[in-house]
Amino acid sequence: MDARLREGIRLFNARRYFESHESLEDFYLRAEEPHKPFLEGLIQLAAALRLFRDFGEVKGPARMARQALIRLENYQPIYLGIKVTSLIQSIELWAEEIEADSQAAAKSVPKISVRRFGFF
């Protein structure tokens, strides 16, 4: 896995969404064209979570998360070492939760899981 992608994921999972967005965008700018829609989805998700966490917005982040789903869905089950299927499931759940109860959803933000070995 590329170091910039790995760093973007680490920052994302540490809830440092702005920094994650920047790292993922750096990787995106140098990525091959087939990877770009997938990376756009990750970048959009980081932006949605930043808007939710840092600014308390709900509608915009929920909409952005659902748009990210559209970009990610064709890359299942695993792409670039990321477990896309589980990420999609957690995004869907989170988007529903923030619309229902934004305080509770703050505790259940999606995480990006990676494949540890080359078998799955």
N, C-alpha and C positions, 0 to 999 in steps of 0.2 A: 504494500500500500504506500502511495506517495506520502512523503512527510508532511506536506501542506494539508492534504486531506486528513491525515491522522491528527494533526494539530487542530484543525477545524472541528473535528469530532470531539476531541478532548475538551476543547473550550465550550462546545455546545453542551456536553454532558455535565460540565462544571457550572452551567447556567450563565456563562459569559457570552451572551448571544451577539453582542456587537462585535467582539473580537473574533468570534466564530465566523460571523458573516464576512469579516475582512479576510480571514484566512481562506475560507472557501471561495471567495471571489478571486483571490490571488491564484488559486488552483484553477478556477474556471477560465481565467484569461489565458492560461497556457495549455488548457486541456484540448484533446482532440474533439472534433465536432460531435461524434456520436455520444460523448459523455455530457455534453452541455445541457440538454434538457433535464437530465437527472440532477446535475449540480444546481441548476436553477431552482429545482424543487427544494433542495436542502437550504439554499440561500434564502429562499422565500420563507421557509419554516423558521429559520433563525430570526429573520426580520419580524415575523408574526409574534414569536415568543418575546422578543425584545419590546415590541409595542405593548404587549400584555403586561409584562413584568415591570418595565420601567415607567410606563405612562398610564397603566390601568385601563387601557382600551380593551373592548370585548368584541364588538361587531367586526371591526377591521381585521383583527387577528384571526377570528374564526373563519372569515371569508378567505384570508390569505392561506390559512392552513388547508382549507378545502381545495384551493387552487394548486397548492403544492402537491396534494394527493393526485391530481390529474397528471402532473409531470412525473410522479414517481411510480404510478401503477404499472407501467409497461416494463419495469425493471425488476420485477419480482422473480424469484424469491430472494436472490442475493445479487448485488451488483457492486463492483469495485470493493468487494469485501464487506459491504454493509448488508445487514439482514433487513431487506426492504419490506418484506411482508409484515414482520413484527412492528416495524416503524410505522407503516400505514395503519395498522390496527390501533396503535397508541395515539396517532394523530387524530383518527376518527373519534376515538373516545374522548380525547382532550377537547376537541372542537365542540362536541356535544355538551361536555361538562362546563365549559366556560360560559356557554349560553344559558345553561340552567343555574349554575352557582359558581360565579367567578372566584369566590374566596376558596371554595373547596378545590377547584381546578388548579389553583396556584401550587398545590402540593403534588399534583399528578402530571406534571409536564412530561412530554415525551423525551425519551433518551434514544440515542443512536447506538445500536448494538452492532458489533462487528464479528465476523467469522474468525474464530481463533486459529483454526487449522484449515487446511485445504480440502477437508473431506465433505463439509456441508455447505 
